[in-house]
Amino acid sequence: MDREIIARKVDSLQRCLQRIETKCPNDPSILILDIDLQDIISINLSRAVQLSVDIGAHLVSCLNLPPPNSMGQTFEQL
């Protein structure tokens, strides 16, 4: 397992989650009205999911498990 790859992906994941946390308003009506805010949050959510899958896929590969057929299967195998 390449710990440097995992560390970089975890750092990126943390940045995405921090961005979501700082941009997510307490009042949902603000989010409903602000398309730019919606974009920032949705893009960072998508990135966070993809980074999580990438980390999982890397771990699956290191464990010599068969390649997953879906994103969800990555986590089922772990």
PyMOL commands that set and color helices and strands:
alter all, ss='L'
color gray80, all
select helices_A, chain A and resi 3-23+28-33+35-62+71-77
alter helices_A, ss='H'
color red, helices_A
deselect
rebuild
show_as cartoon
